[in-house]
Amino acid sequence: MDHYFVNTHALPNGDHEVHKVGCYYMPSDRKYLGQFPTCAGAVLEARKHYAQVNGCKHCAKDCHTQ
């Protein structure tokens, strides 16, 4: 299981990105979401805090939408 975080600051398009520990693009302003077997669980957890959530296209590819 991996540790996941969500960016506390939205991107210009409004997304709060979910990142896995070790991601090169991990933001410094982040909220810990917990440990999950896949990014899907982390995205669901992030949606409890933010309405617009997306997976990082680098470390959470399976949860990234265009």
PQR file of N, CA, C, O and H, with PARSE charges and radii, in Angstrom:
ATOM      1  N   MET A   1       0.848  -1.182   0.000 -0.4000 1.5000
ATOM      2  CA  MET A   1       0.000   0.000   0.000 -0.0000 2.0000
ATOM      3  C   MET A   1       0.886   1.235   0.000  0.5500 1.7000
ATOM      4  O   MET A   1       1.953   1.265   0.614 -0.5500 1.4000
ATOM      5  N   ASP A   2       0.417   2.240  -0.700 -0.4000 1.5000
ATOM      6  CA  ASP A   2       1.164   3.481  -0.829 -0.0000 2.0000
ATOM      7  C   ASP A   2       0.510   4.595  -0.027  0.5500 1.7000
ATOM      8  O   ASP A   2      -0.693   4.571   0.232 -0.5500 1.4000
ATOM      9  H   ASP A   2      -0.449   2.216  -1.199  0.4000 1.0000
ATOM     10  N   HIS A   3       1.321   5.571   0.362 -0.4000 1.5000
ATOM     11  CA  HIS A   3       0.841   6.769   1.049 -0.0000 2.0000
ATOM     12  C   HIS A   3       0.490   7.814  -0.003  0.5500 1.7000
ATOM     13  O   HIS A   3       1.230   8.009  -0.968 -0.5500 1.4000
ATOM     14  H   HIS A   3       2.299   5.591   0.152  0.4000 1.0000
ATOM     15  N   TYR A   4      -0.641   8.482   0.189 -0.4000 1.5000
ATOM     16  CA  TYR A   4      -1.117   9.475  -0.771 -0.0000 2.0000
ATOM     17  C   TYR A   4      -1.379  10.811  -0.097  0.5500 1.7000
ATOM     18  O   TYR A   4      -1.742  10.888   1.077 -0.5500 1.4000
ATOM     19  H   TYR A   4      -1.242   8.324   0.973  0.4000 1.0000
ATOM     20  N   PHE A   5      -1.182  11.862  -0.888 -0.4000 1.5000
ATOM     21  CA  PHE A   5      -1.432  13.233  -0.461 -0.0000 2.0000
ATOM     22  C   PHE A   5      -2.256  13.939  -1.532  0.5500 1.7000
ATOM     23  O   PHE A   5      -2.292  13.517  -2.688 -0.5500 1.4000
ATOM     24  H   PHE A   5      -0.887  11.799  -1.842  0.4000 1.0000
ATOM     25  N   VAL A   6      -2.918  15.026  -1.125 -0.4000 1.5000
ATOM     26  CA  VAL A   6      -3.631  15.861  -2.087 -0.0000 2.0000
ATOM     27  C   VAL A   6      -3.093  17.277  -1.964  0.5500 1.7000
ATOM     28  O   VAL A   6      -2.814  17.757  -0.866 -0.5500 1.4000
ATOM     29  H   VAL A   6      -2.888  15.369  -0.186  0.4000 1.0000
ATOM     30  N   ASN A   7      -2.955  17.928  -3.091 -0.4000 1.5000
ATOM     31  CA  ASN A   7      -2.506  19.313  -3.136 -0.0000 2.0000
ATOM     32  C   ASN A   7      -3.593  20.188  -2.521  0.5500 1.7000
ATOM     33  O   ASN A   7      -4.752  20.114  -2.928 -0.5500 1.4000
ATOM     34  H   ASN A   7      -3.181  17.538  -3.984  0.4000 1.0000
ATOM     35  N   THR A   8      -3.225  21.022  -1.540 -0.4000 1.5000
ATOM     36  CA  THR A   8      -4.218  21.886  -0.895 -0.0000 2.0000
ATOM     37  C   THR A   8      -4.545  23.115  -1.733  0.5500 1.7000
ATOM     38  O   THR A   8      -5.546  23.789  -1.491 -0.5500 1.4000
ATOM     39  H   THR A   8      -2.283  21.083  -1.210  0.4000 1.0000
ATOM     40  N   HIS A   9      -3.701  23.404  -2.717 -0.4000 1.5000
ATOM     41  CA  HIS A   9      -3.960  24.521  -3.624 -0.0000 2.0000
ATOM     42  C   HIS A   9      -4.377  23.954  -4.978  0.5500 1.7000
ATOM     43  O   HIS A   9      -3.712  23.082  -5.537 -0.5500 1.4000
ATOM     44  H   HIS A   9      -2.888  22.857  -2.914  0.4000 1.0000
ATOM     45  N   ALA A  10      -5.474  24.462  -5.482 -0.4000 1.5000
ATOM     46  CA  ALA A  10      -5.973  23.981  -6.772 -0.0000 2.0000
ATOM     47  C   ALA A  10      -5.071  24.444  -7.916  0.5500 1.7000
ATOM     48  O   ALA A  10      -4.457  25.510  -7.859 -0.5500 1.4000
ATOM     49  H   ALA A  10      -6.014  25.170  -5.028  0.4000 1.0000
ATOM     50  N   LEU A  11      -5.011  23.622  -8.938 -0.4000 1.5000
ATOM     51  CA  LEU A  11      -4.332  23.993 -10.176 -0.0000 2.0000
ATOM     52  C   LEU A  11      -5.171  25.068 -10.876  0.5500 1.7000
ATOM     53  O   LEU A  11      -6.311  25.308 -10.477 -0.5500 1.4000
ATOM     54  H   LEU A  11      -5.510  22.756  -8.984  0.4000 1.0000
ATOM     55  N   PRO A  12      -4.635  25.715 -11.904 -0.5600 1.5000
ATOM     56  CA  PRO A  12      -5.418  26.742 -12.617  0.2800 2.0000
ATOM     57  C   PRO A  12      -6.780  26.250 -13.125  0.5500 1.7000
ATOM     58  O   PRO A  12      -7.712  27.046 -13.247 -0.5500 1.4000
ATOM     59  N   ASN A  13      -6.910  24.945 -13.423 -0.4000 1.5000
ATOM     60  CA  ASN A  13      -8.191  24.414 -13.906 -0.0000 2.0000
ATOM     61  C   ASN A  13      -9.141  24.033 -12.775  0.5500 1.7000
ATOM     62  O   ASN A  13     -10.256  23.576 -13.027 -0.5500 1.4000
ATOM     63  H   ASN A  13      -6.154  24.298 -13.324  0.4000 1.0000
ATOM     64  N   GLY A  14      -8.702  24.221 -11.521 -0.4000 1.5000
ATOM     65  CA  GLY A  14      -9.554  23.935 -10.370 -0.0000 2.0000
ATOM     66  C   GLY A  14      -9.319  22.586  -9.719  0.5500 1.7000
ATOM     67  O   GLY A  14      -9.869  22.316  -8.651 -0.5500 1.4000
ATOM     68  H   GLY A  14      -7.796  24.592 -11.316  0.4000 1.0000
ATOM     69  N   ASP A  15      -8.515  21.732 -10.338 -0.4000 1.5000
ATOM     70  CA  ASP A  15      -8.237  20.399  -9.781 -0.0000 2.0000
ATOM     71  C   ASP A  15      -7.321  20.460  -8.571  0.5500 1.7000
ATOM     72  O   ASP A  15      -6.371  21.241  -8.528 -0.5500 1.4000
ATOM     73  H   ASP A  15      -8.069  21.951 -11.205  0.4000 1.0000
ATOM     74  N   HIS A  16      -7.625  19.620  -7.589 -0.4000 1.5000
ATOM     75  CA  HIS A  16      -6.713  19.333  -6.485 -0.0000 2.0000
ATOM     76  C   HIS A  16      -6.137  17.964  -6.817  0.5500 1.7000
ATOM     77  O   HIS A  16      -6.864  16.970  -6.807 -0.5500 1.4000
ATOM     78  H   HIS A  16      -8.397  18.985  -7.624  0.4000 1.0000
ATOM     79  N   GLU A  17      -4.848  17.898  -7.109 -0.4000 1.5000
ATOM     80  CA  GLU A  17      -4.228  16.654  -7.565 -0.0000 2.0000
ATOM     81  C   GLU A  17      -3.822  15.747  -6.412  0.5500 1.7000
ATOM     82  O   GLU A  17      -3.327  16.199  -5.379 -0.5500 1.4000
ATOM     83  H   GLU A  17      -4.258  18.705  -7.117  0.4000 1.0000
ATOM     84  N   VAL A  18      -4.045  14.455  -6.620 -0.4000 1.5000
ATOM     85  CA  VAL A  18      -3.639  13.413  -5.683 -0.0000 2.0000
ATOM     86  C   VAL A  18      -2.287  12.864  -6.131  0.5500 1.7000
ATOM     87  O   VAL A  18      -2.093  12.547  -7.305 -0.5500 1.4000
ATOM     88  H   VAL A  18      -4.447  14.087  -7.458  0.4000 1.0000
ATOM     89  N   HIS A  19      -1.353  12.756  -5.182 -0.4000 1.5000
ATOM     90  CA  HIS A  19       0.000  12.274  -5.467 -0.0000 2.0000
ATOM     91  C   HIS A  19       0.378  11.140  -4.520  0.5500 1.7000
ATOM     92  O   HIS A  19      -0.062  11.085  -3.371 -0.5500 1.4000
ATOM     93  H   HIS A  19      -1.511  13.014  -4.228  0.4000 1.0000
ATOM     94  N   LYS A  20       1.202  10.246  -5.037 -0.4000 1.5000
ATOM     95  CA  LYS A  20       1.752   9.138  -4.260 -0.0000 2.0000
ATOM     96  C   LYS A  20       3.132   9.544  -3.747  0.5500 1.7000
ATOM     97  O   LYS A  20       3.863  10.259  -4.433 -0.5500 1.4000
ATOM     98  H   LYS A  20       1.559  10.291  -5.970  0.4000 1.0000
ATOM     99  N   VAL A  21       3.490   9.093  -2.547 -0.4000 1.5000
ATOM    100  CA  VAL A  21       4.808   9.387  -1.996 -0.0000 2.0000
ATOM    101  C   VAL A  21       5.877   8.985  -3.002  0.5500 1.7000
ATOM    102  O   VAL A  21       5.818   7.909  -3.598 -0.5500 1.4000
ATOM    103  H   VAL A  21       2.896   8.513  -1.990  0.4000 1.0000
ATOM    104  N   GLY A  22       6.855   9.868  -3.179 -0.4000 1.5000
ATOM    105  CA  GLY A  22       7.925   9.621  -4.122 -0.0000 2.0000
ATOM    106  C   GLY A  22       7.741  10.316  -5.446  0.5500 1.7000
ATOM    107  O   GLY A  22       8.651  10.315  -6.276 -0.5500 1.4000
ATOM    108  H   GLY A  22       6.903  10.742  -2.695  0.4000 1.0000
ATOM    109  N   CYS A  23       6.567  10.921  -5.667 -0.4000 1.5000
ATOM    110  CA  CYS A  23       6.302  11.612  -6.932 -0.0000 2.0000
ATOM    111  C   CYS A  23       7.190  12.845  -7.048  0.5500 1.7000
ATOM    112  O   CYS A  23       7.314  13.624  -6.103 -0.5500 1.4000
ATOM    113  H   CYS A  23       5.829  10.922  -4.993  0.4000 1.0000
ATOM    114  N   TYR A  24       7.791  13.009  -8.186 -0.4000 1.5000
ATOM    115  CA  TYR A  24       8.634  14.162  -8.461 -0.0000 2.0000
ATOM    116  C   TYR A  24       7.832  15.463  -8.370  0.5500 1.7000
ATOM    117  O   TYR A  24       8.387  16.511  -8.042 -0.5500 1.4000
ATOM    118  H   TYR A  24       7.691  12.376  -8.954  0.4000 1.0000
ATOM    119  N   TYR A  25       6.544  15.398  -8.657 -0.4000 1.5000
ATOM    120  CA  TYR A  25       5.683  16.578  -8.678 -0.0000 2.0000
ATOM    121  C   TYR A  25       4.899  16.784  -7.381  0.5500 1.7000
ATOM    122  O   TYR A  25       3.924  17.535  -7.362 -0.5500 1.4000
ATOM    123  H   TYR A  25       6.093  14.546  -8.924  0.4000 1.0000
ATOM    124  N   MET A  26       5.312  16.130  -6.305 -0.4000 1.5000
ATOM    125  CA  MET A  26       4.642  16.277  -5.007 -0.0000 2.0000
ATOM    126  C   MET A  26       4.694  17.744  -4.579  0.5500 1.7000
ATOM    127  O   MET A  26       5.776  18.325  -4.494 -0.5500 1.4000
ATOM    128  H   MET A  26       6.104  15.520  -6.320  0.4000 1.0000
ATOM    129  N   PRO A  27       3.541  18.342  -4.310 -0.5600 1.5000
ATOM    130  CA  PRO A  27       3.532  19.748  -3.900  0.2800 2.0000
ATOM    131  C   PRO A  27       3.988  19.910  -2.447  0.5500 1.7000
ATOM    132  O   PRO A  27       3.878  18.983  -1.645 -0.5500 1.4000
ATOM    133  N   SER A  28       4.494  21.081  -2.125 -0.4000 1.5000
ATOM    134  CA  SER A  28       4.895  21.335  -0.736 -0.0000 2.0000
ATOM    135  C   SER A  28       3.673  21.609   0.138  0.5500 1.7000
ATOM    136  O   SER A  28       3.688  21.309   1.332 -0.5500 1.4000
ATOM    137  H   SER A  28       4.583  21.835  -2.776  0.4000 1.0000
ATOM    138  N   ASP A  29       2.620  22.172  -0.442 -0.4000 1.5000
ATOM    139  CA  ASP A  29       1.366  22.410   0.285 -0.0000 2.0000
ATOM    140  C   ASP A  29       0.441  21.239   0.018  0.5500 1.7000
ATOM    141  O   ASP A  29      -0.206  21.162  -1.026 -0.5500 1.4000
ATOM    142  H   ASP A  29       2.607  22.416  -1.412  0.4000 1.0000
ATOM    143  N   ARG A  30       0.389  20.328   0.981 -0.4000 1.5000
ATOM    144  CA  ARG A  30      -0.371  19.096   0.763 -0.0000 2.0000
ATOM    145  C   ARG A  30      -1.027  18.623   2.042  0.5500 1.7000
ATOM    146  O   ARG A  30      -0.635  19.001   3.146 -0.5500 1.4000
ATOM    147  H   ARG A  30       0.915  20.390   1.829  0.4000 1.0000
ATOM    148  N   LYS A  31      -2.042  17.780   1.865 -0.4000 1.5000
ATOM    149  CA  LYS A  31      -2.764  17.167   2.985 -0.0000 2.0000
ATOM    150  C   LYS A  31      -2.627  15.663   2.853  0.5500 1.7000
ATOM    151  O   LYS A  31      -2.854  15.103   1.780 -0.5500 1.4000
ATOM    152  H   LYS A  31      -2.361  17.472   0.969  0.4000 1.0000
ATOM    153  N   TYR A  32      -2.255  15.007   3.948 -0.4000 1.5000
ATOM    154  CA  TYR A  32      -2.111  13.557   3.938 -0.0000 2.0000
ATOM    155  C   TYR A  32      -3.484  12.903   3.873  0.5500 1.7000
ATOM    156  O   TYR A  32      -4.392  13.266   4.621 -0.5500 1.4000
ATOM    157  H   TYR A  32      -2.071  15.462   4.819  0.4000 1.0000
ATOM    158  N   LEU A  33      -3.626  11.936   2.972 -0.4000 1.5000
ATOM    159  CA  LEU A  33      -4.898  11.231   2.805 -0.0000 2.0000
ATOM    160  C   LEU A  33      -4.897   9.865   3.472  0.5500 1.7000
ATOM    161  O   LEU A  33      -5.944   9.397   3.920 -0.5500 1.4000
ATOM    162  H   LEU A  33      -2.888  11.641   2.364  0.4000 1.0000
ATOM    163  N   GLY A  34      -3.738   9.216   3.543 -0.4000 1.5000
ATOM    164  CA  GLY A  34      -3.647   7.892   4.141 -0.0000 2.0000
ATOM    165  C   GLY A  34      -2.990   6.897   3.205  0.5500 1.7000
ATOM    166  O   GLY A  34      -2.455   7.261   2.157 -0.5500 1.4000
ATOM    167  H   GLY A  34      -2.888   9.596   3.178  0.4000 1.0000
ATOM    168  N   GLN A  35      -3.041   5.632   3.602 -0.4000 1.5000
ATOM    169  CA  GLN A  35      -2.496   4.537   2.800 -0.0000 2.0000
ATOM    170  C   GLN A  35      -3.625   3.856   2.049  0.5500 1.7000
ATOM    171  O   GLN A  35      -4.683   3.582   2.615 -0.5500 1.4000
ATOM    172  H   GLN A  35      -3.476   5.336   4.453  0.4000 1.0000
ATOM    173  N   PHE A  36      -3.398   3.586   0.773 -0.4000 1.5000
ATOM    174  CA  PHE A  36      -4.402   2.939  -0.066 -0.0000 2.0000
ATOM    175  C   PHE A  36      -3.717   1.967  -1.019  0.5500 1.7000
ATOM    176  O   PHE A  36      -2.578   2.199  -1.424 -0.5500 1.4000
ATOM    177  H   PHE A  36      -2.539   3.809   0.313  0.4000 1.0000
ATOM    178  N   PRO A  37      -4.398   0.882  -1.383 -0.5600 1.5000
ATOM    179  CA  PRO A  37      -3.811  -0.068  -2.329  0.2800 2.0000
ATOM    180  C   PRO A  37      -3.750   0.488  -3.753  0.5500 1.7000
ATOM    181  O   PRO A  37      -2.904   0.071  -4.545 -0.5500 1.4000
ATOM    182  N   THR A  38      -4.647   1.433  -4.085 -0.4000 1.5000
ATOM    183  CA  THR A  38      -4.650   2.064  -5.411 -0.0000 2.0000
ATOM    184  C   THR A  38      -4.981   3.542  -5.252  0.5500 1.7000
ATOM    185  O   THR A  38      -5.402   3.988  -4.184 -0.5500 1.4000
ATOM    186  H   THR A  38      -5.334   1.772  -3.442  0.4000 1.0000
ATOM    187  N   CYS A  39      -4.786   4.284  -6.319 -0.4000 1.5000
ATOM    188  CA  CYS A  39      -5.098   5.711  -6.280 -0.0000 2.0000
ATOM    189  C   CYS A  39      -6.605   5.976  -6.159  0.5500 1.7000
ATOM    190  O   CYS A  39      -7.011   7.043  -5.699 -0.5500 1.4000
ATOM    191  H   CYS A  39      -4.444   3.922  -7.186  0.4000 1.0000
ATOM    192  N   ALA A  40      -7.425   5.015  -6.566 -0.4000 1.5000
ATOM    193  CA  ALA A  40      -8.880   5.214  -6.521 -0.0000 2.0000
ATOM    194  C   ALA A  40      -9.370   5.518  -5.106  0.5500 1.7000
ATOM    195  O   ALA A  40     -10.204   6.403  -4.916 -0.5500 1.4000
ATOM    196  H   ALA A  40      -7.095   4.148  -6.939  0.4000 1.0000
ATOM    197  N   GLY A  41      -8.862   4.799  -4.127 -0.4000 1.5000
ATOM    198  CA  GLY A  41      -9.244   5.047  -2.737 -0.0000 2.0000
ATOM    199  C   GLY A  41      -8.786   6.413  -2.264  0.5500 1.7000
ATOM    200  O   GLY A  41      -9.491   7.089  -1.516 -0.5500 1.4000
ATOM    201  H   GLY A  41      -8.184   4.081  -4.281  0.4000 1.0000
ATOM    202  N   ALA A  42      -7.607   6.815  -2.701 -0.4000 1.5000
ATOM    203  CA  ALA A  42      -7.077   8.125  -2.329 -0.0000 2.0000
ATOM    204  C   ALA A  42      -7.909   9.248  -2.936  0.5500 1.7000
ATOM    205  O   ALA A  42      -8.163  10.259  -2.282 -0.5500 1.4000
ATOM    206  H   ALA A  42      -7.034   6.266  -3.309  0.4000 1.0000
ATOM    207  N   VAL A  43      -8.331   9.072  -4.179 -0.4000 1.5000
ATOM    208  CA  VAL A  43      -9.168  10.077  -4.831 -0.0000 2.0000
ATOM    209  C   VAL A  43     -10.510  10.197  -4.104  0.5500 1.7000
ATOM    210  O   VAL A  43     -11.001  11.306  -3.897 -0.5500 1.4000
ATOM    211  H   VAL A  43      -8.124   8.250  -4.710  0.4000 1.0000
ATOM    212  N   LEU A  44     -11.095   9.087  -3.722 -0.4000 1.5000
ATOM    213  CA  LEU A  44     -12.361   9.131  -2.971 -0.0000 2.0000
ATOM    214  C   LEU A  44     -12.190   9.866  -1.643  0.5500 1.7000
ATOM    215  O   LEU A  44     -13.059  10.640  -1.240 -0.5500 1.4000
ATOM    216  H   LEU A  44     -10.696   8.186  -3.889  0.4000 1.0000
ATOM    217  N   GLU A  45     -11.085   9.624  -0.978 -0.4000 1.5000
ATOM    218  CA  GLU A  45     -10.805  10.313   0.285 -0.0000 2.0000
ATOM    219  C   GLU A  45     -10.620  11.810   0.047  0.5500 1.7000
ATOM    220  O   GLU A  45     -11.130  12.625   0.816 -0.5500 1.4000
ATOM    221  H   GLU A  45     -10.380   8.996  -1.306  0.4000 1.0000
ATOM    222  N   ALA A  46      -9.904  12.176  -1.001 -0.4000 1.5000
ATOM    223  CA  ALA A  46      -9.678  13.588  -1.320 -0.0000 2.0000
ATOM    224  C   ALA A  46     -10.992  14.303  -1.626  0.5500 1.7000
ATOM    225  O   ALA A  46     -11.134  15.489  -1.331 -0.5500 1.4000
ATOM    226  H   ALA A  46      -9.490  11.514  -1.626  0.4000 1.0000
ATOM    227  N   ARG A  47     -11.939  13.599  -2.207 -0.4000 1.5000
ATOM    228  CA  ARG A  47     -13.236  14.212  -2.540 -0.0000 2.0000
ATOM    229  C   ARG A  47     -14.059  14.540  -1.298  0.5500 1.7000
ATOM    230  O   ARG A  47     -15.050  15.264  -1.386 -0.5500 1.4000
ATOM    231  H   ARG A  47     -11.823  12.635  -2.447  0.4000 1.0000
ATOM    232  N   LYS A  48     -13.661  14.019  -0.157 -0.4000 1.5000
ATOM    233  CA  LYS A  48     -14.315  14.408   1.099 -0.0000 2.0000
ATOM    234  C   LYS A  48     -13.918  15.830   1.491  0.5500 1.7000
ATOM    235  O   LYS A  48     -14.603  16.477   2.284 -0.5500 1.4000
ATOM    236  H   LYS A  48     -12.855  13.431  -0.086  0.4000 1.0000
ATOM    237  N   HIS A  49     -12.810  16.310   0.932 -0.4000 1.5000
ATOM    238  CA  HIS A  49     -12.288  17.631   1.271 -0.0000 2.0000
ATOM    239  C   HIS A  49     -12.428  18.641   0.142  0.5500 1.7000
ATOM    240  O   HIS A  49     -12.570  19.838   0.391 -0.5500 1.4000
ATOM    241  H   HIS A  49     -12.254  15.785   0.288  0.4000 1.0000
ATOM    242  N   TYR A  50     -12.388  18.164  -1.097 -0.4000 1.5000
ATOM    243  CA  TYR A  50     -12.431  19.046  -2.269 -0.0000 2.0000
ATOM    244  C   TYR A  50     -13.392  18.476  -3.307  0.5500 1.7000
ATOM    245  O   TYR A  50     -13.434  17.265  -3.524 -0.5500 1.4000
ATOM    246  H   TYR A  50     -12.273  17.191  -1.300  0.4000 1.0000
ATOM    247  N   ALA A  51     -14.152  19.341  -3.938 -0.4000 1.5000
ATOM    248  CA  ALA A  51     -15.142  18.905  -4.927 -0.0000 2.0000
ATOM    249  C   ALA A  51     -14.487  18.465  -6.238  0.5500 1.7000
ATOM    250  O   ALA A  51     -14.967  17.539  -6.892 -0.5500 1.4000
ATOM    251  H   ALA A  51     -14.117  20.325  -3.762  0.4000 1.0000
ATOM    252  N   GLN A  52     -13.407  19.120  -6.617 -0.4000 1.5000
ATOM    253  CA  GLN A  52     -12.765  18.830  -7.900 -0.0000 2.0000
ATOM    254  C   GLN A  52     -11.390  18.214  -7.635  0.5500 1.7000
ATOM    255  O   GLN A  52     -10.453  18.896  -7.219 -0.5500 1.4000
ATOM    256  H   GLN A  52     -13.018  19.872  -6.086  0.4000 1.0000
ATOM    257  N   VAL A  53     -11.296  16.913  -7.886 -0.4000 1.5000
ATOM    258  CA  VAL A  53     -10.080  16.143  -7.600 -0.0000 2.0000
ATOM    259  C   VAL A  53      -9.677  15.368  -8.846  0.5500 1.7000
ATOM    260  O   VAL A  53     -10.524  14.912  -9.613 -0.5500 1.4000
ATOM    261  H   VAL A  53     -12.057  16.359  -8.223  0.4000 1.0000
ATOM    262  N   ASN A  54      -8.364  15.227  -9.035 -0.4000 1.5000
ATOM    263  CA  ASN A  54      -7.839  14.462 -10.158 -0.0000 2.0000
ATOM    264  C   ASN A  54      -6.552  13.787  -9.708  0.5500 1.7000
ATOM    265  O   ASN A  54      -5.853  14.300  -8.834 -0.5500 1.4000
ATOM    266  H   ASN A  54      -7.675  15.598  -8.412  0.4000 1.0000
ATOM    267  N   GLY A  55      -6.241  12.653 -10.293 -0.4000 1.5000
ATOM    268  CA  GLY A  55      -4.982  11.979 -10.014 -0.0000 2.0000
ATOM    269  C   GLY A  55      -3.854  12.618 -10.807  0.5500 1.7000
ATOM    270  O   GLY A  55      -4.071  13.112 -11.914 -0.5500 1.4000
ATOM    271  H   GLY A  55      -6.809  12.237 -11.002  0.4000 1.0000
ATOM    272  N   CYS A  56      -2.667  12.612 -10.253 -0.4000 1.5000
ATOM    273  CA  CYS A  56      -1.488  13.120 -10.946 -0.0000 2.0000
ATOM    274  C   CYS A  56      -1.227  12.257 -12.181  0.5500 1.7000
ATOM    275  O   CYS A  56      -1.280  11.029 -12.106 -0.5500 1.4000
ATOM    276  H   CYS A  56      -2.491  12.211  -9.354  0.4000 1.0000
ATOM    277  N   LYS A  57      -0.948  12.897 -13.310 -0.4000 1.5000
ATOM    278  CA  LYS A  57      -0.727  12.132 -14.547 -0.0000 2.0000
ATOM    279  C   LYS A  57       0.604  11.394 -14.528  0.5500 1.7000
ATOM    280  O   LYS A  57       0.875  10.596 -15.425 -0.5500 1.4000
ATOM    281  H   LYS A  57      -0.905  13.894 -13.371  0.4000 1.0000
ATOM    282  N   HIS A  58       1.440  11.643 -13.524 -0.4000 1.5000
ATOM    283  CA  HIS A  58       2.730  10.972 -13.432 -0.0000 2.0000
ATOM    284  C   HIS A  58       2.733   9.813 -12.430  0.5500 1.7000
ATOM    285  O   HIS A  58       3.259   8.739 -12.724 -0.5500 1.4000
ATOM    286  H   HIS A  58       1.220  12.291 -12.795  0.4000 1.0000
ATOM    287  N   CYS A  59       2.153  10.027 -11.258 -0.4000 1.5000
ATOM    288  CA  CYS A  59       2.228   8.984 -10.220 -0.0000 2.0000
ATOM    289  C   CYS A  59       0.892   8.292  -9.952  0.5500 1.7000
ATOM    290  O   CYS A  59       0.865   7.249  -9.300 -0.5500 1.4000
ATOM    291  H   CYS A  59       1.726  10.899 -11.019  0.4000 1.0000
ATOM    292  N   ALA A  60      -0.206   8.848 -10.438 -0.4000 1.5000
ATOM    293  CA  ALA A  60      -1.536   8.255 -10.239 -0.0000 2.0000
ATOM    294  C   ALA A  60      -2.260   8.211 -11.581  0.5500 1.7000
ATOM    295  O   ALA A  60      -3.393   8.671 -11.717 -0.5500 1.4000
ATOM    296  H   ALA A  60      -0.184   9.696 -10.967  0.4000 1.0000
ATOM    297  N   LYS A  61      -1.562   7.639 -12.574 -0.4000 1.5000
ATOM    298  CA  LYS A  61      -2.059   7.626 -13.960 -0.0000 2.0000
ATOM    299  C   LYS A  61      -3.442   7.008 -14.098  0.5500 1.7000
ATOM    300  O   LYS A  61      -4.256   7.483 -14.890 -0.5500 1.4000
ATOM    301  H   LYS A  61      -0.641   7.265 -12.464  0.4000 1.0000
ATOM    302  N   ASP A  62      -3.715   5.955 -13.337 -0.4000 1.5000
ATOM    303  CA  ASP A  62      -5.003   5.270 -13.439 -0.0000 2.0000
ATOM    304  C   ASP A  62      -6.166   6.157 -12.996  0.5500 1.7000
ATOM    305  O   ASP A  62      -7.316   5.897 -13.351 -0.5500 1.4000
ATOM    306  H   ASP A  62      -3.054   5.570 -12.693  0.4000 1.0000
ATOM    307  N   CYS A  63      -5.874   7.184 -12.236 -0.4000 1.5000
ATOM    308  CA  CYS A  63      -6.925   8.070 -11.720 -0.0000 2.0000
ATOM    309  C   CYS A  63      -6.907   9.441 -12.372  0.5500 1.7000
ATOM    310  O   CYS A  63      -7.674  10.323 -11.986 -0.5500 1.4000
ATOM    311  H   CYS A  63      -4.940   7.394 -11.948  0.4000 1.0000
ATOM    312  N   HIS A  64      -6.048   9.625 -13.348 -0.4000 1.5000
ATOM    313  CA  HIS A  64      -5.954  10.913 -14.041 -0.0000 2.0000
ATOM    314  C   HIS A  64      -6.968  10.961 -15.175  0.5500 1.7000
ATOM    315  O   HIS A  64      -7.051  10.045 -15.993 -0.5500 1.4000
ATOM    316  H   HIS A  64      -5.425   8.909 -13.661  0.4000 1.0000
ATOM    317  N   THR A  65      -7.739  12.050 -15.209 -0.4000 1.5000
ATOM    318  CA  THR A  65      -8.696  12.272 -16.297 -0.0000 2.0000
ATOM    319  C   THR A  65      -8.297  13.557 -17.014  0.5500 1.7000
ATOM    320  O   THR A  65      -7.645  14.426 -16.435 -0.5500 1.4000
ATOM    321  H   THR A  65      -7.671  12.794 -14.544  0.4000 1.0000
ATOM    322  N   GLN A  66      -8.681  13.665 -18.240 -0.4000 1.5000
ATOM    323  CA  GLN A  66      -8.326  14.850 -19.042 -0.0000 2.0000
ATOM    324  C   GLN A  66      -9.175  16.024 -18.681  0.5500 1.7000
ATOM    325  O   GLN A  66      -9.014  17.101 -19.254 -0.5500 1.4000
ATOM    326  H   GLN A  66      -9.210  12.959 -18.711  0.4000 1.0000
TER
END
